[in-house]
Amino acid sequence: MRNILAIVERELRAYFSSPIAYVVLTIFVFLSGIFFRSILSQVMQMALISQMQAQQLGPRPMDMPGMISRGFLSTMSVILLFIMPMLTMALFSEEKKRGTIELLLTAPLTDLEVVLGKFFAAGAFYLILLVSTWIPMAVLYLYGSPASGPILTAYLGLLLYGLAILAIGLFISTLTENQIIAAVLSFGTIMVLWLVDVVAQNAESSWNKSILSYLSILSHLDDFMKGILSTSHIIFYLSLMLGALFLTYRSIDSLRWRG
């Protein structure tokens, strides 16, 4: 465990000693603020229209905090598709480019410790991104009384969703020495898993449709956003994350043998 924490500390120091961390944080916080304001204004307009209709058709209840939080967090899941490859693109590719991967592999560390250390470092930075979304979300608690259960469930879904994406990006980072190529490949792979749901909707066979829908990383997030906690969705993200980490481990093991 001490070796893993040492790698986590090393990688976090590398994040914040370069412009990447500050650029990603700035862009993410800026975009989250813009989209929160946009979703808030849309829901306010819907509330005004509903209020006008209520004078004619009777009152219609609206869960405004719930609508805002669902819309905002769903939008964050899309933004993360573009942000996450930036967190993983240099984890192994830059090590290979600089030649420090040999030092890492010959150090008194196991391959598993190396993989987990880098993954936990990226996961820690991702947690910082998630925490930053509470800046606009705090507005809901200052001026309203949103149900915390569905919001926390949505955040759990985003956490699992993000960790699975990080694991995929980590594996792809082991395949190339160019971090730009690693970022593009990670984004392309994630987009394929994201767009599988679109293909599933057009599938003629119900069997193919169910398989494709299950493989979509986005379809499993929908229930979390609705406040529904399902073990099948948790198992999917954990399986995807562990599978990608296993591939990363095998890829690093092959580098050691080739070295």
Beta strands, then each sheet from edge to edge (+ up, - down):
end
